[in-house]
Amino acid sequence: FSERDGLRIGATVTMTEAAESAPVRERYRALADGAEIVGSIQTMNMATIGGNVCNAAPSADTAPPLLTYEAVAVIAGPKGERDVPIEKFWLGPNQTALQQGELLRELRLPAPPPNTGGVYVRQTPRKQMDIAVVGVAVLLTLGQGDRIKRARIALAAVAPTPIRARKAEAGLEGKAASKALFAQAAETATSEASPIGDVRGSAEFRRHLVRVTTERCLQEAAQRARAS
């Protein structure tokens, strides 16, 4: 990590290594939140950030944080290297932008500005060893008077790929943080989700979870931004 270049994460960095990394916990807290709940302790010691990204599951726990930090995937292959914004890396469930002979080499995350707070929360029937019914990551940068200079909201398990809630983000920026504003943004984020119903939850239930979880994440991200 450096202030100029941000954070570089090799594809084989494990969940445990990411979750316990001082720069990640201090500057990319939402990513630490996601990495520290992937499977069991044994899974975290073996599973990698790169594997979670390349599996391209809509419910991946590191995906929403990476979206909020606007990560870039560095891809290596027979024709050399190329950079792909993480939002364009996932093409569908278990489908990525990797072409024949290519692999993910690393992820690059810009350094967050001062007074930034991030958080990731997933909703599951069990606390551990489960797949997200809904996952939400929020990143807020606050300015004078608690005004939101920058907002990022990302959702998991509510679309074919992890997504940004761009309308909700736009509704936050330039306004003073408040419970009423966060409630409104959560409603907007819910309208941007397109979940399916399955054995883990109905589409209606998932929309409810998006609203509740987004509002809670916004409140927590604002608290972390104030404390940063």
C-alpha positions, 0 to 999 in steps of 0.5 A: 500500500502507498498513498500514491498508488493505493493498495495492490492485492495479489490474486493468491492473497488469502482471506485471512491475510486480507482480513488481518492486513493493517492497511486493509483494516485501516483504509479498506475496512469494508474489504476486511469485513467481507474477507473475514466472513468467507466460510470457516476459519479453515476456508479463510486460510485457504481461499483467496481474494482472486478465487472469490473474484474469478468464481464470479458468484453474484453473492461473493462477499468481497465483490461489493467492497471491491466495487465501492473501492473501484478496484481494477483487475490486472489480467495477464495472458499470452498477449500481455497485461490489460486492466479491467475495471472490476465492474466490467470483470463480471459478465454473469453468474460464473462468467468473467472477462477472462479470455483463453489463456488469461489469469487474474494477476492482481487487484489495484484499489485507489487510496481512499480520501481522508474522512472515508468510512466503509462497511460490508454487511451480509444477511444469512440464515447462519452467522458463518458457513453460509452464502449471502441472501443479500450483501451490501457494501457502503463507502462514504466520504464526508466533508464539512458539516457532515456533507457527503462528498462521495458515496458508493453503494454495492449490492450482492445476490440481487442481480446476475452480477454484483452491482452498484446502486448508482441512483442511490449514490447520486441521491446522497452526494452533496447532501448532509448525512441524516437518518432521513436521507439514508432511509431515502437512499435505501429505498432507492437502492432497493428499486435498483435491485432485481433479485430472484426468489430461490430456496434461500429467500423470495425476491420480496424478502431480498428487497426488504433486506436490501432496504434495511441493510443499506440503511444500516450500512450507511449509518455505520459507514458515516460513523466510521468516516467521522472516526477516521 
